[in-house]
Amino acid sequence: MKTFTFLCLTLGILLVQPLALQAQTFSLESVKSYPFPTELTSSAQGSQIAWAFNEQGKRNVYVAQGPDFTPRKLTSYNEDDGQEITSLSISDDGKWVVFVRGGDHGSNWDDELPVNTTSGPVPPKVQIWSFPFAGGQGKAIAEGDAPVISPKSDRIAFIKSGQVWIAPADGSSAAKALFNARGTNSSLEWSPDGSKLAFVCDRKDHSFVGVFTNETTPISWIAPSFAHDESPRWSPDGKQIVFVRTPGSGGAPDSLLARRHRPWSIWTADVASGLAIQRWQAPKTLAGSVPTTHGGFNLHWAAGDRIVFLSYQDGWPHLYSMPSTGGTPLLLTPTPFMAEHITISPDGKWLVFSGNTGPDKLDIDRRHVVRVPVDKAAMEVLTPGSGLEWTPVITGDGSTVAMISATAQRPPLPAIMSFTKGTTKVLAQNLVPASFPANQLVTPKQITFKAPDGMTVHGQLFEPVGGPAKKPALIYVHGGPPRQMLLGWNYSDYYANSYALNQYLASQGFVVLSVNYRLGIGYGYDFHQPANGGASGASEYQDVRAAAIWLTEQSQVDATKIGIYGGSYGGYLTALALARDSKLFAAGVDIHGVHDWSQQRYGGAQSDRAEKIPDLDLANKVVYESSPISSVKTWTSPVLIIHGDDDRNVRFSQSTDLVRRLDNQGVPMETLVIVDDTHHWMKHTNALKMSAATADFFKRKLMKPKQ
């Protein structure tokens, strides 16, 4: 086994290429130099917007204000230190910008714990900060998470160690505990007048919606039951709350492998009495189950006394609206596409969102900004075309839509357009470095092919210019798995990094096919929630294998030199491909993948209970056979295994175990451990290190230098 020792190598040494590859058109550093915007938000009044920019690991908050929306840098964090910015918001009066700095909020566990990518002797803190929108010195409000500014703009409620705390927005006095409620508290929602605070109190097998009024008034529990209540939202007059109810935990042991409906219902409650009434029950079908796309239920109490929500019940994640008294919901978005990144206008009359829809048939693999009134099915695509747009918000004055905009070549940047429609103005273009190779990036092509069971699978093909008639090829497998790679830059920083790497690999002479396998989003419920997926049979692997077969049939591809790589769930499918089909896949890079589902998914066998899980033995067999470790004996292709050892999504032990197995079998293997970074490569130089190692490995294994 060969191990890269990056402590002794500089990144520049790593990027020295064989003579055959010195004609590359751009460097990996240049294509990874783009600023990446996140956390776009607007104030409830006026025309103010804010967003976070990650500029090569230096994360800062920027603000802009109408009518000109000239970007202005608000913070001055100048180190690539892995400290992300989340929970960004602007106070209703536009005076304060509040955010959390630190943690790993895309993780599956420990998201609120510090991330110490620099291995500093004193770890950073996860802190809430408040800055004046007009500029000036910010203040660290407290250690904590999930801040919510009062509509009065004077106080910030937040979560610390599962309890609710409060602090003045200007940081003029120390934060203090607001109240104590047994359990883990979250989902803070101020009443419209700022006098009360709704929250969710999770007590493991059940959860309550609570309302806090003041230090002398007992907490009011809204219709407490043996269920899980969540997603509380206030009515505009502050007299009622709408929330979602799902069953509590428990019941007789059921099948692990069977697909079953996950019920949910919408309730409204009178805040004064705490009495609640069920207003709607989701259809008792698989597609009618709890939605699992961005924002979940996306519940809002809208103008006109209407309740809006998202449901998958017709086979697509669509938006619905109904009177607060109940009744048959009105389908607001009837065409076959998915709605995500959903926000409601400050006046409650409009929903704006990003959707993979538009006049072009290729739009299923894009995102555009769409709007729809809350009371009628009259949706409009505001940004049609070959670009991509996402995470729209409407300014408080209702005049402007702000969004993130990109193309296949231009990296994502904030943009604005009039809410009455018109042209889009892209902001902060001057922050894209001059060295960024926009004019040298290829436009990925949409392709489709059939899996053996007839499922149609989408992919994006990156084709290099020139070179030999027969080229090596790579399959890229995204993670998630509820993700969708697009015909351009992705809205996730993790997958924007993958898009940049795919562009770089194409520039180096590889044909790259990015595969949107089943379990992913964007193609409807049956694609997103297929039978026998993941640990229950790995049915999605046939899509990945079919992609490789498709590549072998292309005239420009050398069928003997097909590699595969991916991270997270993509690492799992990479390992599965190498374990099952080393004759098809000549090499692979497995980045923090799952290799043994029994260690990642299922708990104990409940051997001490008289009631047994009816299909436990079969499930254990299926889970094992769905894991790469079950096929290690047929794994012969060389592999590079990469993992950060502060991973909070896939346990580092998944790779430790696989390395032992492959080493014992003598599989050609190289490894790269990135110390103290997480699943998301919070430090820019670590993302570069991972990408550089991936590219270098494939060049050595699948390309021959000129003699």
C-alpha positions, 0 to 999 in steps of 0.5 A: 500500500502506498500512502501520500505524505502531504506533510512533506509535499507542497501543493505545487510539487503535487501539481507537477505533471508528466510531459504529456500533460504540460499542454493543459489549458488551465490549472486546478488552482485557477478553476478553483479560484471562484468565489462561492455565494451562500446564505442569500437573504433579504430584510422584511422591509426596504431593499436590503440583501446580504449573502456570504462569499467563500473566496478561496476559504476566506468566508465573509458577509457582503451586503447590498441595498437598492436601487443600485445594489452595489456589493459591500464587504461587511466582515474582514475574515482573512484566513482560510481557516474552515469557519463557515457562515450560516443562519445569515439574516437581516433584522426587520428594520434593516439595522443588523446583520446576524450570522453564525460563524463556525461548525459544520452545518451540513453534517449528520451529527455534531454540526454545532461543534467547532471545526479546527481545520488548522489543528490549532491548540485552542479550537475555534468557537461556534459563535453568533455575531451581529454587525451593523448593516451600515458597516462598523465593528461587529460583536460576538453575541454568544456561543450558540446556534440558530439565531432568530431576530425578533420582529422588533429588531431588538433581540436575538433568540438562539439555541445553546446546548439544546436550550433557548437563550436571548441577547440584545441585537446590539450586543450591549449586554451579555446573553442569558438563558431565556427559559428551560424546557426539558428535552432538546429545543429548536425551530424558534419562531417569533410571533408577528409582534415579537411578544411570543416565541414558538419552538419545538421541544424534542423529547425523543419518542415524541415532541411538542410545540411550545409557546413562551411568553415571558419569564413569569408565564408558564410555557403553553404546550400546543395540543400535546400528544403522543406524536412528533409535532414540528414546523410551527408557523404563526398566523399573520395576526399572531392568534394561531399556529399551524404545525405538522404532526407525524406519529410518535416512535414505537409500535411493534417491530416491523419489516426493515426492508418493506417500503411503507407510507410515512404519514403526516398531517397539518394542524392549526391551533388557537394559541390562547387555548392550546386547542388544535384541529387537524386541517389536512391529512396526507394521502396514505400512499408512498408518494404521500409520505413525509417529503424529503426534498429541500425544506421538507414541508415548506409550511407557511401561513400566507396572506388571505388566511391560506396555508401553503406547503409542499407535498410529493403526493402526485409524484413530484415535489409540488406546492399546494395551498388551502384555506386555514380552515381546511379543504381540498388543497389547490395544486399551485405548480401542476407541471412535472418538475421539482420545487426547492429553495422555497421562500414566501414574500414579506407580504405573504402573497407570493412564493418564489423558488427554484425549479427544474422547469422552463421552455427548454427540454434541457431545463430538467437538468437546470434550475430557474427562478419561478414565482406563483401567487399563494391563491391560484395556479399561475406560476411563471418562470422568471429566468428562462434560458441556458443559465441556472438560478436558485435560492431566490428571495424578495426584498421587503419592499416587494420590488426586487428578486435577488438570487444566485445566478450561474452558467456552464462557464461563469461561476455562481454570483448574486444577481437581482431583477425587478419583480415585475420581470426584466433583465437580470443584473449580476453582482460582484463580477469583479470578485471573480479572479482574472485567472479564472478560466471561464472561456476555456470551460466546456459546456456539458452535454445532456445525455440519457441512457437506459438502465437494465430494468428500463429506468431512464438515467440522465447524465452530463458529458464533459468532452475534451477538445482535441487529443487522441482519437481514443481517450480515457474516461471517468464516471463521476458519482455524486453523493447525497444521494438526494442530489442532482448534478446540473448542466452548469455550476451547482448550487452546493459548494461541495458539488460546485467543487466537483463541477470544477474538478470535472472541468479540470479533468476534461481539460486534461484529456478525460471524457467525464460522465457525471451520472444522476443515478436513481435515489437522486432528485429532479426526476420524480418520486419513483426515481427519488425513492425507488424499490431496493435502493441503498442498503436495501439492495443497491438498485441504483448501482445498475445506473452507474454500471449502465453509464460505464457500458454507455461509455464503452460504446462511444467512439472517442472512449478507450473502453479499457481505461474507464475510471470512477470517482465520487464522494460520500454516497458517490464514494460508496458507489465507487467502492461498489463498482470496483468491488463488483466490476474491476474488469469494467472499471480500471481505477477509482478514487473513493472519497469518504464513502460508506463501505459497510451499511451495517455500521452506518445504517442499522442499529442493534438486533434488539436481541433482548426483546421478545418481539423480533423484527420479522425480516431481520435475518433477511435484512442483515443479508441484504444489507451485507450484500449491498455493501462493498465489503461483500465483494472485496474478494473480486476487487482488483483495480487500483484505488485511492482512498481519501477521508478527513478524520473529523468527518461528521457524515460518514464515519472515518472508521468506514475507510479504516476498515476497508483499508485493512481489508484491501491491504490484506488482499493485496489490492493496489491502493493509495491513501490520503488522510486529511487531518482535522477536516470534515466531510465538506472540506471546510478548508480551501487548501484541503479541497485543492489537495483532494482534487489534486490527488484525484487528478494525479491518480487518474493521470498516472493510472489511465494516461501514458506520458509521451515517450 
